[in-house]
Amino acid sequence: MDKEAIRTLVIDDEPAFAENLVAMLRGENLSVQVIGKAQSIDEGLAMITQYDPDLVFLDIMLREGSGFDLLRRCSERNFQVIFITAYDQYAIEAFKFSAIDYLLKPVASHELVAAVERVHSLLHLKQGQADRQLRVLLENMQGVSAQNRRLVLRESETLHVINLTDILWCAADGSYTTFHLEDGSQITVSQHLKEYEMLLESQDFFRVHRSHLVNLQKIRRLDKADGGTLHLTDSSTLPVSVRKREHLVHRLSKLG
C-alpha cells in the first residue's frame, strides 16, 4: 500500500533553494505533496493557517526574523518541522535535545529522504504531540540551565518529554538505549548510546563503562575496589571501567 502523501509547505527566503528542494522531493519519488511555498514569516503564517500542513520545511534565518519567531507566533503547531540551516552548533544542539530534524545547506539527498521517512513514522502521533515537541525546542533555544533543560525521546508510539534531572543512567543494548529514570520507569529508544553521550556530556553525564552513561549528580559514592563500582541515589549499582575510573574521579571533583 502506498503511503499517504505528506501535505508540505516550504518556507525559505531563497526562491532558487526552495525550487531546488521541491525538485529533490519529486526526484526522490517521496510521498510528499508540496501545497505551497512562502518567503517570509507573515506569508508562512498565512499559509499554515490556510492549508493546515502535515510538514513544514522551515529555514532558520528569514529576512525579517527567524523560523523560531514564526513558530512563536503560530497559534496552531500541529505539524512536523524539518529545519533548514547553515551550520549553527547552538541551534543544532537544541534540535537534538528536542528530537527535531534539521538539514544542512546544501541539502544531501540521502539526508532529505531519511528526514521525510521519519516524518512518515510520526504522523500517527496523538494530537498535540508535535506542538509539545516544538514547545520544548523553543524553551531549549532560550538557553535554560541544565537543571531545567528537557529532552524529547521518541518511542515507537509516543514522544516522551523528560527533565535531565530525572535521568539516573542510560544503558546500551545494541543499537538501542534505555533510559532509567528516578521514578523507576524506563524508556527505550532506537538510537545508539554514543549519540546521547555526545549530547549529554556537557550536562554532567559521563560514560563510566561501554554500556552505561551516568548522571553524575545521581552518584552517591564510588567504591574503587575490584575496578570500581558506582552507588546511585536509588541504590542501584553500576560497574566502572578501569580506564574510565581516573577520569570519573576528576569529573566528580569538579562538581559544584
C-alpha positions in Angstrom: 0.0 0.0 0.0 1.3 3.4 -0.9 2.0 5.8 1.9 -0.4 8.8 2.4 1.2 11.9 0.8 2.5 14.3 3.4 1.0 17.8 2.8 4.0 20.0 2.9 4.9 23.7 3.0 8.4 25.1 2.2 9.3 28.4 4.0 12.6 29.8 2.8 13.5 33.3 1.6 15.8 32.0 -1.2 13.4 31.1 -4.1 16.1 29.2 -6.0 16.8 27.0 -3.0 13.1 26.4 -2.4 12.6 25.3 -6.1 15.6 23.0 -5.8 14.3 21.4 -2.6 10.9 20.8 -4.3 12.7 19.3 -7.3 14.7 17.0 -4.9 11.5 15.8 -3.2 9.9 15.0 -6.5 13.1 13.4 -7.9 13.3 11.0 -4.9 9.7 10.0 -5.5 8.8 10.6 -1.9 5.2 10.6 -0.7 5.1 14.3 -0.4 2.6 16.8 -1.8 4.0 20.4 -1.8 1.0 22.6 -1.2 2.8 25.9 -1.0 6.0 27.9 -0.8 6.5 31.1 1.3 9.4 33.5 1.6 8.5 35.4 4.8 7.2 34.9 8.3 3.8 36.6 7.5 3.4 34.7 4.3 4.3 31.4 6.0 1.9 32.0 8.9 -0.9 32.8 6.4 -0.2 29.5 4.5 -0.1 27.4 7.7 -3.5 28.8 8.7 -4.9 28.3 5.2 -3.5 24.9 4.4 -3.1 23.1 7.8 0.1 21.2 6.6 1.4 17.9 8.0 5.0 19.1 7.5 6.9 22.4 7.2 10.4 22.8 5.8 11.5 25.9 7.7 14.6 28.0 7.1 16.1 29.2 10.4 17.1 32.6 9.0 14.4 34.6 7.2 14.8 38.2 6.1 12.6 39.7 8.9 13.4 37.3 11.6 13.9 33.6 12.3 12.0 30.4 11.9 11.7 30.3 15.7 9.9 33.7 15.6 7.4 32.2 13.1 6.8 29.2 15.5 6.3 31.5 18.5 3.7 33.5 16.5 1.9 30.3 15.2 -1.3 29.7 17.2 -1.6 26.1 16.0 1.5 24.0 15.7 0.2 20.5 15.0 2.6 19.8 12.2 6.1 18.3 12.0 9.0 20.6 11.2 12.3 19.9 9.3 14.6 22.9 9.8 16.9 24.1 7.0 20.1 25.7 8.2 23.6 26.7 7.6 25.9 25.3 10.3 24.8 26.7 13.7 26.0 24.5 16.5 23.8 26.1 19.2 20.6 25.6 17.2 21.7 22.1 16.2 22.1 21.1 19.9 18.6 22.4 20.6 17.2 20.3 17.7 18.9 17.2 19.1 17.5 17.7 22.6 14.1 18.2 21.1 14.4 15.2 18.6 13.6 17.6 15.7 15.1 17.0 12.3 17.3 19.5 10.5 19.1 19.6 7.2 22.3 21.5 6.5 22.7 23.5 3.3 23.5 22.3 0.7 21.0 19.5 1.4 22.1 15.9 0.7 19.5 13.8 -0.9 20.0 10.8 1.4 19.5 13.0 4.4 16.4 14.5 2.9 15.0 11.0 2.3 15.7 9.9 5.8 14.1 13.0 7.4 10.9 12.6 5.4 10.8 8.9 6.3 11.0 9.8 10.0 8.1 12.3 9.5 6.0 9.4 8.0 6.7 7.4 11.2 5.4 10.3 13.3 2.1 11.1 11.5 0.2 8.7 13.7 1.1 10.5 16.9 -1.7 11.9 19.1 -3.0 15.4 18.5 -0.8 17.9 20.4 2.4 15.8 20.4 4.0 17.9 17.7 3.2 21.1 19.5 4.6 19.7 22.7 7.9 18.8 20.9 8.1 22.3 19.4 7.5 23.9 22.8 10.5 22.0 24.2 12.6 23.3 21.3 11.6 26.9 21.9 12.4 26.5 25.6 15.8 25.0 24.9 16.6 27.8 22.5 16.2 30.3 25.3 19.3 28.9 27.0 17.7 27.3 30.0 20.0 25.9 32.7 20.9 22.2 32.9 18.6 21.9 35.9 15.6 23.0 33.7 16.6 21.5 30.4 14.3 18.9 28.9 14.9 16.0 26.5 12.5 14.5 24.0 12.7 10.8 23.5 10.9 9.0 20.5 9.4 5.6 21.3 7.5 3.8 18.6 4.1 5.1 19.6 4.9 8.0 21.9 7.0 11.1 22.4 8.3 11.4 26.0 9.4 14.7 27.4 11.7 14.3 30.4 13.8 16.5 32.6 17.5 15.8 32.6 17.4 15.9 36.4 15.1 12.8 36.3 17.6 10.6 34.5 19.7 8.2 36.6 21.6 6.5 33.9 21.4 5.3 30.2 22.2 1.8 29.2 23.3 0.5 25.8 21.6 -2.5 24.3 22.9 -3.0 20.8 21.6 -0.1 18.6 19.1 0.8 21.4 19.4 2.9 24.5 17.3 2.5 27.7 16.8 5.5 30.0 16.5 4.6 33.7 14.5 7.3 35.4 14.3 8.4 39.1 10.7 7.2 39.4 11.7 3.7 38.4 10.4 3.8 34.9 12.4 3.0 31.7 12.2 4.4 28.2 13.9 2.6 25.3 14.7 4.4 22.1 16.3 3.2 18.8 19.5 5.3 19.0 23.0 4.3 20.0 24.3 5.3 23.4 27.2 7.1 21.7 24.7 9.7 20.3 23.5 10.5 23.8 27.0 10.5 25.2 27.9 13.3 22.7 24.7 15.2 23.5 24.8 15.0 27.3 28.5 15.0 28.2 28.3 18.8 28.8 25.3 18.3 31.1 27.1 16.4 33.9 26.7 13.0 32.3 29.7 10.7 32.0 30.2 7.3 30.2 31.6 5.2 33.0 31.5 1.9 31.0 30.9 0.9 27.4 27.3 0.1 28.4 26.5 2.9 30.9 26.2 6.7 30.7 25.6 8.1 34.2 24.1 11.3 35.5 27.0 12.5 37.8 24.5 14.3 40.0 22.9 10.9 40.9 26.1 9.3 42.2 26.1 8.6 46.0 29.5 7.1 46.2 32.3 5.4 44.2 33.9 2.2 45.6 37.3 1.8 44.0 37.8 -1.9 44.9 37.5 -4.5 42.1 37.9 -2.0 39.3 35.2 0.4 40.7 31.5 0.3 41.5 29.1 3.3 41.5 26.3 3.5 44.0 23.4 5.7 42.8 20.8 7.7 44.7 18.2 5.0 44.1 20.5 2.2 45.5 21.4 0.9 42.0 25.0 -0.1 41.4 26.9 0.1 38.2 30.4 -1.1 37.2 33.1 1.4 36.3 35.6 0.6 33.5 39.2 0.6 34.9 40.3 3.0 32.1 37.5 5.4 33.0 37.9 5.5 36.7 40.6 8.2 37.0 38.7 10.5 34.6 35.5 9.9 36.6 37.2 10.8 39.8 38.3 14.0 38.2 34.9 14.8 36.9 33.3 14.2 40.3 35.8 16.5 41.9 34.7 19.3 39.6 31.0 19.1 40.5 29.6 22.1 42.3 
